[in-house]
């Protein structure tokens, strides 16, 4: 492991690289329930093609972008614990992720999309119920 690596050890590096960026277990459970209830959606969709940001689930007809954020990667106020090792790397990295989430929300809203963000620890049934209520809400113009 070189001095410039973000990982504090080979084990940490291997563990972090195995984290999924899409199709996490909660995403799959939410999608499975929504699909079974007749909803159709896009997965890993760029609501604004020119912006390199992808919604985990997108309902294009009602312009709803859904993000299910990991507690570590997105700085969950309830569960995020600042790593003690390599904190000079992780502190700014997580702060930038949080800032990027805010920028993404603002850009999507300006483009006429509604944004729903959930944490990975939230109960799946509550996430699905909230998504269903947002889908059924009339679009504001």
The first five atom37 places (N, CA, C, CB, O) and aatype in JSON, in Angstrom:
{
  "aatype": [20, 20, 20, 20, 20, 20, 20, 20, 20, 20, 20, 20, 20, 20, 20, 20, 20, 20, 20, 20, 20, 20, 20, 20, 20, 20, 20, 20, 20, 20, 20, 20, 20, 20, 20, 20, 20, 20, 20, 20, 20, 20, 20, 20, 20, 20, 20, 20, 20, 20, 20, 20, 20, 20, 20, 20, 20, 20, 20, 20, 20, 20, 20, 20, 20, 20, 20, 20, 20, 20, 20, 20, 20, 20, 20, 20, 20, 20, 20, 20, 20, 20, 20, 20, 20, 20, 20, 20, 20, 20, 20, 20, 20, 20, 20, 20, 20, 20, 20, 20, 20, 20, 20, 20, 20, 20, 20, 20, 20, 20, 20, 20, 20, 20, 20, 20, 20, 20, 20, 20, 20, 20, 20, 20, 20, 20, 20, 20, 20, 20, 20, 20, 20, 20, 20, 20, 20, 20, 20, 20, 20],
  "atom_mask": [
    [1, 1, 1, 1, 1],
    [1, 1, 1, 1, 1],
    [1, 1, 1, 1, 1],
    [1, 1, 1, 1, 1],
    [1, 1, 1, 1, 1],
    [1, 1, 1, 1, 1],
    [1, 1, 1, 1, 1],
    [1, 1, 1, 1, 1],
    [1, 1, 1, 1, 1],
    [1, 1, 1, 1, 1],
    [1, 1, 1, 1, 1],
    [1, 1, 1, 1, 1],
    [1, 1, 1, 1, 1],
    [1, 1, 1, 1, 1],
    [1, 1, 1, 1, 1],
    [1, 1, 1, 1, 1],
    [1, 1, 1, 1, 1],
    [1, 1, 1, 1, 1],
    [1, 1, 1, 1, 1],
    [1, 1, 1, 1, 1],
    [1, 1, 1, 1, 1],
    [1, 1, 1, 1, 1],
    [1, 1, 1, 1, 1],
    [1, 1, 1, 1, 1],
    [1, 1, 1, 1, 1],
    [1, 1, 1, 1, 1],
    [1, 1, 1, 1, 1],
    [1, 1, 1, 1, 1],
    [1, 1, 1, 1, 1],
    [1, 1, 1, 1, 1],
    [1, 1, 1, 1, 1],
    [1, 1, 1, 1, 1],
    [1, 1, 1, 1, 1],
    [1, 1, 1, 1, 1],
    [1, 1, 1, 1, 1],
    [1, 1, 1, 1, 1],
    [1, 1, 1, 1, 1],
    [1, 1, 1, 1, 1],
    [1, 1, 1, 1, 1],
    [1, 1, 1, 1, 1],
    [1, 1, 1, 1, 1],
    [1, 1, 1, 1, 1],
    [1, 1, 1, 1, 1],
    [1, 1, 1, 1, 1],
    [1, 1, 1, 1, 1],
    [1, 1, 1, 1, 1],
    [1, 1, 1, 1, 1],
    [1, 1, 1, 1, 1],
    [1, 1, 1, 1, 1],
    [1, 1, 1, 1, 1],
    [1, 1, 1, 1, 1],
    [1, 1, 1, 1, 1],
    [1, 1, 1, 1, 1],
    [1, 1, 1, 1, 1],
    [1, 1, 1, 1, 1],
    [1, 1, 1, 1, 1],
    [1, 1, 1, 1, 1],
    [1, 1, 1, 1, 1],
    [1, 1, 1, 1, 1],
    [1, 1, 1, 1, 1],
    [1, 1, 1, 1, 1],
    [1, 1, 1, 1, 1],
    [1, 1, 1, 1, 1],
    [1, 1, 1, 1, 1],
    [1, 1, 1, 1, 1],
    [1, 1, 1, 1, 1],
    [1, 1, 1, 1, 1],
    [1, 1, 1, 1, 1],
    [1, 1, 1, 1, 1],
    [1, 1, 1, 1, 1],
    [1, 1, 1, 1, 1],
    [1, 1, 1, 1, 1],
    [1, 1, 1, 1, 1],
    [1, 1, 1, 1, 1],
    [1, 1, 1, 1, 1],
    [1, 1, 1, 1, 1],
    [1, 1, 1, 1, 1],
    [1, 1, 1, 1, 1],
    [1, 1, 1, 1, 1],
    [1, 1, 1, 1, 1],
    [1, 1, 1, 1, 1],
    [1, 1, 1, 1, 1],
    [1, 1, 1, 1, 1],
    [1, 1, 1, 1, 1],
    [1, 1, 1, 1, 1],
    [1, 1, 1, 1, 1],
    [1, 1, 1, 1, 1],
    [1, 1, 1, 1, 1],
    [1, 1, 1, 1, 1],
    [1, 1, 1, 1, 1],
    [1, 1, 1, 1, 1],
    [1, 1, 1, 1, 1],
    [1, 1, 1, 1, 1],
    [1, 1, 1, 1, 1],
    [1, 1, 1, 1, 1],
    [1, 1, 1, 1, 1],
    [1, 1, 1, 1, 1],
    [1, 1, 1, 1, 1],
    [1, 1, 1, 1, 1],
    [1, 1, 1, 1, 1],
    [1, 1, 1, 1, 1],
    [1, 1, 1, 1, 1],
    [1, 1, 1, 1, 1],
    [1, 1, 1, 1, 1],
    [1, 1, 1, 1, 1],
    [1, 1, 1, 1, 1],
    [1, 1, 1, 1, 1],
    [1, 1, 1, 1, 1],
    [1, 1, 1, 1, 1],
    [1, 1, 1, 1, 1],
    [1, 1, 1, 1, 1],
    [1, 1, 1, 1, 1],
    [1, 1, 1, 1, 1],
    [1, 1, 1, 1, 1],
    [1, 1, 1, 1, 1],
    [1, 1, 1, 1, 1],
    [1, 1, 1, 1, 1],
    [1, 1, 1, 1, 1],
    [1, 1, 1, 1, 1],
    [1, 1, 1, 1, 1],
    [1, 1, 1, 1, 1],
    [1, 1, 1, 1, 1],
    [1, 1, 1, 1, 1],
    [1, 1, 1, 1, 1],
    [1, 1, 1, 1, 1],
    [1, 1, 1, 1, 1],
    [1, 1, 1, 1, 1],
    [1, 1, 1, 1, 1],
    [1, 1, 1, 1, 1],
    [1, 1, 1, 1, 1],
    [1, 1, 1, 1, 1],
    [1, 1, 1, 1, 1],
    [1, 1, 1, 1, 1],
    [1, 1, 1, 1, 1],
    [1, 1, 1, 1, 1],
    [1, 1, 1, 1, 1],
    [1, 1, 1, 1, 1],
    [1, 1, 1, 1, 1],
    [1, 1, 1, 1, 1],
    [1, 1, 1, 1, 1],
    [1, 1, 1, 1, 1]
  ],
  "atom_positions": [
    [[0.85, -1.17, 0.0], [0.0, 0.0, 0.0], [0.89, 1.23, 0.0], [-0.96, 0.0, 1.22], [1.69, 1.41, 0.92]],
    [[0.77, 2.07, -0.99], [1.6, 3.26, -1.1], [1.13, 4.36, -0.15], [1.6, 3.77, -2.52], [0.03, 4.3, 0.39]],
    [[1.97, 5.36, 0.03], [1.65, 6.47, 0.9], [0.42, 7.25, 0.43], [2.83, 7.4, 1.0], [-0.3, 7.82, 1.25]],
    [[0.18, 7.27, -0.88], [-0.89, 8.1, -1.42], [-2.25, 7.39, -1.45], [-0.53, 8.55, -2.8], [-3.23, 8.0, -1.87]],
    [[-2.32, 6.14, -1.03], [-3.58, 5.41, -1.07], [-4.57, 5.97, -0.07], [-3.34, 3.94, -0.81], [-4.19, 6.42, 1.01]],
    [[-5.84, 5.93, -0.42], [-6.89, 6.38, 0.48], [-7.19, 5.33, 1.54], [-8.15, 6.7, -0.29], [-7.78, 5.65, 2.58]],
    [[-6.79, 4.08, 1.29], [-7.08, 3.0, 2.23], [-5.96, 2.87, 3.25], [-7.28, 1.67, 1.49], [-4.79, 3.04, 2.93]],
    [[-6.34, 2.56, 4.48], [-5.35, 2.43, 5.54], [-4.69, 1.04, 5.54], [-5.99, 2.7, 6.88], [-3.66, 0.84, 6.18]],
    [[-5.29, 0.08, 4.83], [-4.72, -1.26, 4.72], [-5.3, -1.96, 3.5], [-4.99, -2.08, 6.02], [-6.27, -1.5, 2.9]],
    [[-4.7, -3.09, 3.14], [-5.23, -3.88, 2.02], [-6.64, -4.36, 2.32], [-4.31, -5.08, 1.71], [-7.5, -4.38, 1.43]],
    [[-6.89, -4.75, 3.57], [-8.22, -5.23, 3.96], [-9.28, -4.14, 3.82], [-8.2, -5.73, 5.39], [-10.38, -4.38, 3.32]],
    [[-8.93, -2.93, 4.26], [-9.86, -1.8, 4.15], [-10.12, -1.51, 2.67], [-9.3, -0.54, 4.87], [-11.26, -1.28, 2.27]],
    [[-9.07, -1.51, 1.88], [-9.21, -1.25, 0.44], [-10.14, -2.27, -0.21], [-7.83, -1.27, -0.25], [-11.04, -1.9, -0.96]],
    [[-9.93, -3.54, 0.08], [-10.74, -4.61, -0.48], [-12.2, -4.46, -0.05], [-10.19, -5.98, -0.06], [-13.12, -4.64, -0.85]],
    [[-12.41, -4.14, 1.23], [-13.77, -3.97, 1.75], [-14.48, -2.8, 1.08], [-13.72, -3.75, 3.28], [-15.64, -2.93, 0.67]],
    [[-13.8, -1.66, 0.95], [-14.41, -0.48, 0.35], [-14.7, -0.69, -1.13], [-13.52, 0.73, 0.53], [-15.72, -0.23, -1.64]],
    [[-13.81, -1.39, -1.82], [-14.02, -1.62, -3.24], [-15.2, -2.56, -3.49], [-12.76, -2.19, -3.87], [-15.79, -2.55, -4.58]],
    [[-15.54, -3.38, -2.5], [-16.65, -4.31, -2.68], [-18.01, -3.66, -2.43], [-16.47, -5.51, -1.77], [-19.04, -4.27, -2.69]],
    [[-18.01, -2.41, -1.91], [-19.28, -1.71, -1.71], [-19.92, -1.41, -3.05], [-19.07, -0.41, -0.89], [-19.26, -0.96, -3.99]],
    [[-21.21, -1.66, -3.13], [-21.93, -1.45, -4.38], [-22.33, 0.0, -4.56], [-23.16, -2.35, -4.44], [-22.66, 0.69, -3.59]],
    [[-22.3, 0.46, -5.78], [-22.78, 1.79, -6.11], [-24.23, 1.77, -6.57], [-21.9, 2.42, -7.17], [-24.9, 2.8, -6.63]],
    [[-24.7, 0.59, -6.9], [-26.09, 0.43, -7.35], [-26.55, -0.97, -6.99], [-26.23, 0.69, -8.89], [-25.75, -1.84, -6.64]],
    [[-27.85, -1.18, -7.07], [-28.45, -2.48, -6.77], [-28.13, -2.96, -5.36], [-27.99, -3.52, -7.77], [-27.85, -4.13, -5.14]],
    [[-28.17, -2.04, -4.4], [-27.96, -2.43, -3.01], [-29.18, -3.22, -2.56], [-27.72, -1.18, -2.1], [-30.22, -3.21, -3.23]],
    [[-29.07, -3.89, -1.44], [-30.18, -4.74, -0.99], [-31.46, -3.93, -0.77], [-29.8, -5.47, 0.29], [-32.54, -4.39, -1.14]],
    [[-31.37, -2.75, -0.17], [-32.59, -1.96, 0.03], [-33.17, -1.48, -1.3], [-32.3, -0.75, 0.94], [-34.38, -1.48, -1.47]],
    [[-32.31, -1.08, -2.24], [-32.81, -0.69, -3.56], [-33.58, -1.84, -4.2], [-31.65, -0.24, -4.49], [-34.67, -1.65, -4.73]],
    [[-33.0, -3.02, -4.15], [-33.65, -4.19, -4.76], [-34.98, -4.5, -4.09], [-32.74, -5.41, -4.69], [-35.95, -4.83, -4.78]],
    [[-35.04, -4.41, -2.77], [-36.3, -4.69, -2.06], [-37.36, -3.66, -2.4], [-36.07, -4.73, -0.54], [-38.52, -4.0, -2.65]],
    [[-36.97, -2.38, -2.42], [-37.92, -1.31, -2.77], [-38.42, -1.52, -4.2], [-37.25, 0.09, -2.62], [-39.63, -1.45, -4.45]],
    [[-37.51, -1.76, -5.12], [-37.91, -1.94, -6.53], [-38.82, -3.16, -6.7], [-36.67, -2.1, -7.42], [-39.8, -3.1, -7.43]],
    [[-38.5, -4.23, -6.02], [-39.3, -5.46, -6.13], [-40.75, -5.19, -5.7], [-38.69, -6.6, -5.28], [-41.68, -5.61, -6.38]],
    [[-40.93, -4.48, -4.59], [-42.28, -4.18, -4.09], [-42.99, -3.24, -5.06], [-42.21, -3.54, -2.68], [-44.15, -3.47, -5.4]],
    [[-42.31, -2.19, -5.5], [-42.94, -1.24, -6.43], [-43.36, -1.95, -7.72], [-41.98, -0.08, -6.76], [-44.46, -1.71, -8.22]],
    [[-42.5, -2.8, -8.25], [-42.81, -3.52, -9.48], [-44.0, -4.44, -9.27], [-41.58, -4.33, -9.97], [-44.88, -4.52, -10.13]],
    [[-44.04, -5.14, -8.15], [-45.15, -6.05, -7.85], [-46.47, -5.29, -7.73], [-44.87, -6.82, -6.55], [-47.53, -5.85, -7.99]],
    [[-46.4, -4.03, -7.34], [-47.61, -3.2, -7.21], [-47.96, -2.5, -8.52], [-47.44, -2.16, -6.11], [-48.89, -1.68, -8.56]],
    [[-47.23, -2.81, -9.57], [-47.57, -2.29, -10.89], [-46.85, -1.03, -11.33], [-48.99, -2.04, -10.95], [-47.14, -0.51, -12.4]],
    [[-45.94, -0.54, -10.53], [-45.22, 0.66, -10.91], [-44.07, 0.31, -11.86], [-44.68, 1.39, -9.67], [-43.42, -0.72, -11.72]],
    [[-43.86, 1.18, -12.83], [-42.74, 1.0, -13.76], [-41.84, 2.22, -13.64], [-43.24, 0.81, -15.23], [-42.31, 3.34, -13.49]],
    [[-40.56, 1.98, -13.72], [-39.58, 3.01, -13.41], [-38.3, 2.71, -14.17], [-39.31, 3.1, -11.88], [-38.15, 1.64, -14.77]],
    [[-37.4, 3.66, -14.13], [-36.05, 3.49, -14.69], [-35.09, 3.32, -13.53], [-35.64, 4.72, -15.6], [-35.28, 3.88, -12.45]],
    [[-34.05, 2.53, -13.76], [-33.04, 2.26, -12.74], [-31.72, 2.91, -13.16], [-32.86, 0.72, -12.53], [-31.33, 2.86, -14.32]],
    [[-31.04, 3.53, -12.18], [-29.77, 4.22, -12.45], [-29.91, 5.15, -13.66], [-28.65, 3.2, -12.71], [-29.18, 5.05, -14.64]],
    [[-30.85, 6.05, -13.54], [-31.25, 6.93, -14.64], [-30.73, 8.35, -14.41], [-32.78, 6.95, -14.79], [-30.76, 8.86, -13.29]],
    [[-30.25, 8.97, -15.49], [-29.83, 10.37, -15.43], [-31.01, 11.25, -15.79], [-28.62, 10.64, -16.38], [-31.34, 11.37, -16.98]],
    [[-31.66, 11.88, -14.82], [-32.79, 12.75, -15.14], [-32.39, 13.93, -16.02], [-33.43, 13.26, -13.86], [-33.17, 14.37, -16.86]],
    [[-31.18, 14.43, -15.82], [-30.64, 15.5, -16.66], [-29.44, 14.88, -17.38], [-30.23, 16.8, -15.8], [-28.38, 14.73, -16.78]],
    [[-29.6, 14.52, -18.64], [-28.54, 13.79, -19.34], [-27.16, 14.46, -19.29], [-28.92, 13.6, -20.76], [-26.14, 13.77, -19.26]],
    [[-27.12, 15.78, -19.28], [-25.83, 16.47, -19.28], [-25.18, 16.52, -17.89], [-26.01, 17.88, -19.8], [-24.02, 16.91, -17.76]],
    [[-25.91, 16.12, -16.86], [-25.39, 16.14, -15.49], [-25.04, 14.71, -15.07], [-26.44, 16.77, -14.51], [-25.88, 13.82, -15.12]],
    [[-23.8, 14.51, -14.67], [-23.36, 13.16, -14.29], [-23.87, 12.77, -12.91], [-21.83, 13.08, -14.32], [-23.08, 12.55, -11.99]],
    [[-25.16, 12.68, -12.78], [-25.79, 12.26, -11.53], [-26.91, 11.29, -11.9], [-26.35, 13.5, -10.7], [-27.71, 11.56, -12.79]],
    [[-26.96, 10.16, -11.22], [-27.97, 9.17, -11.55], [-28.88, 8.93, -10.35], [-27.33, 7.85, -12.01], [-28.41, 8.78, -9.22]],
    [[-30.17, 8.89, -10.63], [-31.15, 8.55, -9.59], [-31.18, 7.03, -9.49], [-32.58, 9.14, -9.93], [-31.07, 6.33, -10.49]],
    [[-31.34, 6.53, -8.28], [-31.42, 5.08, -8.09], [-32.68, 4.54, -8.77], [-31.42, 4.73, -6.59], [-32.65, 3.49, -9.41]],
    [[-33.78, 5.28, -8.62], [-35.06, 4.92, -9.24], [-35.66, 6.21, -9.78], [-36.03, 4.2, -8.21], [-35.69, 7.23, -9.08]],
    [[-36.13, 6.17, -11.01], [-36.74, 7.39, -11.59], [-38.08, 7.04, -12.22], [-35.79, 8.03, -12.64], [-38.21, 6.07, -12.96]],
    [[-39.06, 7.85, -11.9], [-40.39, 7.74, -12.49], [-40.5, 8.91, -13.46], [-41.55, 7.76, -11.4], [-40.84, 10.03, -13.08]],
    [[-40.22, 8.63, -14.73], [-40.08, 9.7, -15.71], [-41.39, 10.42, -16.0], [-39.51, 9.15, -16.99], [-41.39, 11.64, -16.2]],
    [[-42.5, 9.7, -16.02], [-43.78, 10.36, -16.34], [-44.17, 11.4, -15.31], [-44.89, 9.33, -16.45], [-44.73, 12.44, -15.65]],
    [[-43.88, 11.12, -14.05], [-44.23, 12.08, -13.0], [-43.01, 12.87, -12.53], [-44.86, 11.35, -11.81], [-43.09, 13.66, -11.59]],
    [[-41.89, 12.65, -13.19], [-40.65, 13.38, -12.91], [-40.27, 13.33, -11.42], [-40.79, 14.83, -13.37], [-40.11, 14.36, -10.76]],
    [[-40.13, 12.1, -10.93], [-39.73, 11.86, -9.55], [-38.43, 11.08, -9.55], [-40.84, 11.1, -8.77], [-38.36, 9.97, -10.08]],
    [[-37.4, 11.65, -8.94], [-36.09, 11.0, -8.82], [-35.93, 10.53, -7.38], [-34.93, 11.96, -9.24], [-36.05, 11.32, -6.44]],
    [[-35.65, 9.24, -7.21], [-35.5, 8.64, -5.89], [-34.04, 8.24, -5.67], [-36.44, 7.42, -5.72], [-33.42, 7.6, -6.52]],
    [[-33.52, 8.64, -4.52], [-32.16, 8.28, -4.12], [-32.23, 7.55, -2.79], [-31.24, 9.54, -4.03], [-32.91, 8.0, -1.87]],
    [[-31.53, 6.43, -2.69], [-31.42, 5.72, -1.42], [-29.94, 5.78, -1.04], [-31.95, 4.21, -1.53], [-29.1, 5.08, -1.59]],
    [[-29.66, 6.64, -0.08], [-28.28, 6.97, 0.27], [-27.72, 6.07, 1.37], [-28.2, 8.41, 0.71], [-28.4, 5.76, 2.35]],
    [[-26.48, 5.66, 1.17], [-25.78, 4.89, 2.18], [-25.38, 5.79, 3.34], [-24.55, 4.2, 1.58], [-24.95, 6.92, 3.13]],
    [[-25.51, 5.27, 4.56], [-25.23, 6.08, 5.75], [-23.77, 6.55, 5.8], [-25.55, 5.28, 7.01], [-23.51, 7.7, 6.16]],
    [[-22.84, 5.69, 5.43], [-21.43, 6.1, 5.48], [-21.13, 7.11, 4.38], [-20.51, 4.89, 5.35], [-20.6, 8.19, 4.65]],
    [[-21.45, 6.76, 3.14], [-21.04, 7.57, 1.98], [-21.69, 8.94, 1.92], [-21.35, 6.82, 0.72], [-21.14, 9.87, 1.34]],
    [[-22.88, 9.07, 2.52], [-23.61, 10.33, 2.42], [-23.73, 11.06, 3.76], [-24.99, 10.07, 1.86], [-24.48, 12.02, 3.88]],
    [[-22.99, 10.6, 4.76], [-22.91, 11.32, 6.03], [-24.2, 11.35, 6.83], [-22.48, 12.7, 5.77], [-24.6, 12.41, 7.3]],
    [[-24.86, 10.21, 6.98], [-26.11, 10.13, 7.75], [-25.91, 10.74, 9.14], [-26.59, 8.66, 7.87], [-24.99, 10.35, 9.86]],
    [[-26.77, 11.7, 9.52], [-26.6, 12.33, 10.83], [-26.83, 11.35, 11.99], [-27.55, 13.51, 10.96], [-26.38, 11.58, 13.11]],
    [[-27.53, 10.26, 11.71], [-27.84, 9.28, 12.75], [-26.77, 8.19, 12.89], [-29.18, 8.64, 12.45], [-26.5, 7.73, 14.0]],
    [[-26.16, 7.79, 11.78], [-25.27, 6.63, 11.81], [-23.83, 6.87, 11.36], [-25.84, 5.58, 10.98], [-22.97, 6.01, 11.58]],
    [[-23.54, 7.99, 10.75], [-22.19, 8.2, 10.23], [-21.2, 8.37, 11.38], [-22.14, 9.42, 9.31], [-21.43, 9.13, 12.31]],
    [[-20.1, 7.64, 11.29], [-19.01, 7.77, 12.25], [-17.76, 8.1, 11.45], [-18.81, 6.45, 13.11], [-17.35, 7.36, 10.56]],
    [[-17.16, 9.22, 11.79], [-15.95, 9.66, 11.1], [-14.85, 8.63, 11.3], [-15.49, 11.06, 11.61], [-14.53, 8.3, 12.45]],
    [[-14.25, 8.1, 10.25], [-13.15, 7.14, 10.41], [-11.97, 7.79, 11.14], [-12.71, 6.6, 9.04], [-11.64, 8.95, 10.9]],
    [[-11.36, 7.03, 12.01], [-10.2, 7.55, 12.74], [-8.94, 7.47, 11.87], [-9.98, 6.75, 14.07], [-8.08, 8.35, 11.93]],
    [[-8.85, 6.42, 11.06], [-7.7, 6.28, 10.17], [-7.97, 7.05, 8.88], [-7.41, 4.79, 9.86], [-9.08, 7.02, 8.35]],
    [[-6.98, 7.73, 8.4], [-7.06, 8.46, 7.14], [-8.16, 9.53, 7.15], [-7.31, 7.48, 5.99], [-8.8, 9.78, 6.13]],
    [[-8.38, 10.15, 8.29], [-9.46, 11.13, 8.42], [-9.25, 12.35, 7.53], [-9.59, 11.57, 9.86], [-10.22, 13.02, 7.16]],
    [[-8.0, 12.65, 7.17], [-7.76, 13.8, 6.29], [-8.28, 13.52, 4.89], [-6.26, 14.13, 6.24], [-8.54, 14.45, 4.13]],
    [[-8.43, 12.26, 4.54], [-9.03, 11.89, 3.26], [-10.56, 11.83, 3.39], [-8.47, 10.53, 2.75], [-11.29, 12.44, 2.61]],
    [[-11.02, 11.07, 4.4], [-12.46, 10.79, 4.5], [-13.3, 12.0, 4.87], [-12.68, 9.71, 5.51], [-14.43, 12.13, 4.38]],
    [[-12.8, 12.88, 5.72], [-13.59, 14.06, 6.11], [-14.02, 14.88, 4.9], [-12.78, 14.94, 7.06], [-15.22, 15.09, 4.7]],
    [[-13.07, 15.35, 4.08], [-13.44, 16.12, 2.89], [-14.23, 15.29, 1.87], [-12.19, 16.67, 2.23], [-15.11, 15.83, 1.19]],
    [[-13.93, 14.0, 1.75], [-14.63, 13.14, 0.79], [-16.13, 13.07, 1.13], [-14.02, 11.71, 0.79], [-16.97, 13.27, 0.25]],
    [[-16.45, 12.8, 2.37], [-17.86, 12.69, 2.78], [-18.53, 14.06, 2.71], [-17.97, 12.1, 4.22], [-19.68, 14.16, 2.28]],
    [[-17.83, 15.11, 3.13], [-18.39, 16.47, 3.06], [-18.74, 16.83, 1.62], [-17.4, 17.5, 3.64], [-19.77, 17.44, 1.35]],
    [[-17.87, 16.45, 0.69], [-18.14, 16.73, -0.73], [-19.33, 15.92, -1.23], [-16.9, 16.42, -1.59], [-20.12, 16.42, -2.04]],
    [[-19.48, 14.68, -0.78], [-20.64, 13.88, -1.17], [-21.94, 14.55, -0.71], [-20.54, 12.46, -0.58], [-22.91, 14.61, -1.46]],
    [[-21.95, 15.04, 0.53], [-23.14, 15.71, 1.07], [-23.43, 16.97, 0.25], [-22.93, 16.08, 2.58], [-24.59, 17.25, -0.09]],
    [[-22.39, 17.73, -0.06], [-22.55, 18.94, -0.87], [-23.08, 18.59, -2.27], [-21.19, 19.7, -0.98], [-23.97, 19.28, -2.79]],
    [[-22.55, 17.53, -2.87], [-22.99, 17.1, -4.2], [-24.47, 16.67, -4.17], [-22.12, 15.94, -4.7], [-25.21, 16.93, -5.12]],
    [[-24.88, 16.02, -3.09], [-26.3, 15.64, -2.95], [-27.18, 16.88, -2.98], [-26.53, 14.84, -1.65], [-28.22, 16.91, -3.64]],
    [[-26.77, 17.92, -2.24], [-27.54, 19.17, -2.23], [-27.58, 19.8, -3.62], [-26.93, 20.17, -1.22], [-28.64, 20.25, -4.08]],
    [[-26.42, 19.84, -4.28], [-26.36, 20.4, -5.64], [-27.26, 19.61, -6.6], [-24.9, 20.4, -6.15], [-27.93, 20.19, -7.44]],
    [[-27.25, 18.3, -6.45], [-28.08, 17.45, -7.3], [-29.56, 17.76, -7.08], [-27.81, 15.95, -7.02], [-30.31, 17.93, -8.04]],
    [[-29.96, 17.83, -5.82], [-31.36, 18.16, -5.5], [-31.76, 19.48, -6.16], [-31.57, 18.24, -3.97], [-32.81, 19.57, -6.8]],
    [[-30.92, 20.5, -5.99], [-31.23, 21.82, -6.53], [-31.32, 21.8, -8.05], [-30.18, 22.83, -6.09], [-32.23, 22.4, -8.63]],
    [[-30.39, 21.11, -8.71], [-30.39, 21.05, -10.18], [-31.64, 20.32, -10.68], [-29.12, 20.34, -10.69], [-32.25, 20.74, -11.66]],
    [[-32.01, 19.24, -10.03], [-33.19, 18.49, -10.46], [-34.46, 19.3, -10.25], [-33.29, 17.17, -9.7], [-35.34, 19.3, -11.11]],
    [[-34.56, 19.97, -9.13], [-35.74, 20.8, -8.86], [-35.85, 21.92, -9.89], [-35.68, 21.39, -7.43], [-36.94, 22.19, -10.4]],
    [[-34.72, 22.57, -10.2], [-34.74, 23.62, -11.24], [-35.18, 23.06, -12.59], [-33.35, 24.27, -11.38], [-35.8, 23.77, -13.38]],
    [[-34.88, 21.79, -12.85], [-35.24, 21.16, -14.13], [-36.65, 20.58, -14.11], [-34.24, 20.06, -14.47], [-37.08, 19.94, -15.07]],
    [[-37.38, 20.81, -13.01], [-38.77, 20.36, -12.96], [-39.0, 18.97, -12.39], [-39.33, 20.41, -14.31], [-40.08, 18.4, -12.54]],
    [[-37.99, 18.43, -11.73], [-38.12, 17.12, -11.11], [-38.42, 17.29, -9.62], [-36.84, 16.27, -11.32], [-38.05, 18.29, -9.02]],
    [[-39.07, 16.3, -9.05], [-39.19, 16.2, -7.59], [-38.13, 15.2, -7.14], [-40.65, 15.76, -7.14], [-37.82, 14.25, -7.85]],
    [[-37.6, 15.42, -5.96], [-36.53, 14.56, -5.44], [-36.97, 13.96, -4.12], [-35.2, 15.37, -5.27], [-37.49, 14.65, -3.25]],
    [[-36.76, 12.65, -3.99], [-37.02, 11.96, -2.73], [-35.73, 11.26, -2.33], [-38.22, 10.93, -2.85], [-35.19, 10.46, -3.09]],
    [[-35.26, 11.55, -1.14], [-34.04, 10.91, -0.62], [-34.39, 10.11, 0.63], [-32.94, 11.96, -0.31], [-35.13, 10.57, 1.49]],
    [[-33.83, 8.92, 0.69], [-34.02, 8.04, 1.83], [-32.66, 7.53, 2.28], [-34.98, 6.86, 1.48], [-31.72, 7.47, 1.5]],
    [[-32.58, 7.16, 3.57], [-31.37, 6.55, 4.09], [-31.51, 5.04, 3.98], [-31.1, 6.99, 5.56], [-32.61, 4.51, 4.02]],
    [[-30.39, 4.36, 3.85], [-30.4, 2.92, 3.71], [-30.99, 2.2, 4.93], [-29.0, 2.42, 3.47], [-31.42, 1.06, 4.82]],
    [[-31.01, 2.87, 6.09], [-31.53, 2.24, 7.3], [-33.04, 2.39, 7.45], [-30.85, 2.81, 8.5], [-33.62, 1.8, 8.37]],
    [[-33.69, 3.15, 6.59], [-35.12, 3.37, 6.73], [-35.89, 2.1, 6.38], [-35.58, 4.54, 5.85], [-35.49, 1.35, 5.48]],
    [[-37.0, 1.85, 7.07], [-37.79, 0.66, 6.77], [-38.31, 0.69, 5.33], [-38.97, 0.54, 7.75], [-38.83, 1.71, 4.86]],
    [[-38.17, -0.42, 4.65], [-38.55, -0.52, 3.24], [-40.02, -0.17, 3.04], [-38.27, -1.93, 2.71], [-40.36, 0.54, 2.09]],
    [[-40.89, -0.65, 3.92], [-42.32, -0.37, 3.73], [-42.62, 1.12, 3.81], [-43.14, -1.11, 4.78], [-43.5, 1.62, 3.1]],
    [[-41.9, 1.85, 4.68], [-42.1, 3.3, 4.77], [-41.58, 4.0, 3.52], [-41.4, 3.86, 6.03], [-42.19, 4.96, 3.04]],
    [[-40.45, 3.54, 2.99], [-39.89, 4.11, 1.77], [-40.88, 3.92, 0.62], [-38.52, 3.45, 1.42], [-41.17, 4.86, -0.12]],
    [[-41.4, 2.71, 0.48], [-42.35, 2.41, -0.6], [-43.62, 3.25, -0.45], [-42.71, 0.9, -0.61], [-44.1, 3.81, -1.43]],
    [[-44.16, 3.34, 0.75], [-45.37, 4.12, 0.99], [-45.16, 5.59, 0.63], [-45.81, 4.0, 2.46], [-46.02, 6.21, 0.02]],
    [[-44.02, 6.13, 1.0], [-43.71, 7.54, 0.68], [-43.6, 7.72, -0.83], [-42.4, 7.99, 1.37], [-44.12, 8.69, -1.38]],
    [[-42.91, 6.8, -1.5], [-42.78, 6.89, -2.96], [-44.16, 6.83, -3.62], [-41.88, 5.75, -3.5], [-44.45, 7.61, -4.52]],
    [[-45.0, 5.91, -3.18], [-46.35, 5.8, -3.75], [-47.14, 7.08, -3.56], [-47.1, 4.63, -3.11], [-47.85, 7.51, -4.47]],
    [[-47.03, 7.71, -2.39], [-47.78, 8.95, -2.18], [-47.24, 10.08, -3.06], [-47.73, 9.37, -0.69], [-48.01, 10.91, -3.54]],
    [[-45.93, 10.11, -3.28], [-45.35, 11.12, -4.18], [-45.77, 10.89, -5.62], [-43.83, 11.11, -4.08], [-46.03, 11.85, -6.35]],
    [[-45.85, 9.64, -6.04], [-46.27, 9.33, -7.4], [-47.71, 9.79, -7.63], [-46.15, 7.82, -7.69], [-48.04, 10.29, -8.7]],
    [[-48.55, 9.61, -6.62], [-49.96, 9.95, -6.78], [-50.25, 11.44, -6.62], [-50.78, 9.17, -5.8], [-51.34, 11.9, -6.98]],
    [[-49.28, 12.2, -6.07], [-49.47, 13.65, -5.94], [-49.46, 14.3, -7.31], [-48.37, 14.27, -5.05], [-48.65, 13.94, -8.16]],
    [[-50.36, 15.26, -7.52], [-50.28, 15.96, -8.81], [-49.0, 16.78, -8.92], [-51.51, 16.86, -8.99], [-48.51, 17.33, -7.93]],
    [[-48.48, 16.86, -10.13], [-47.27, 17.66, -10.37], [-47.62, 19.13, -10.23], [-46.67, 17.37, -11.79], [-48.67, 19.58, -10.7]],
    [[-46.73, 19.87, -9.58], [-46.9, 21.32, -9.47], [-46.17, 21.96, -10.64], [-46.37, 21.87, -8.11], [-45.04, 21.58, -10.94]],
    [[-46.79, 22.89, -11.28], [-46.14, 23.57, -12.41], [-45.82, 25.0, -12.1], [-47.02, 23.51, -13.64], [-45.27, 25.71, -12.94]]
  ]
}
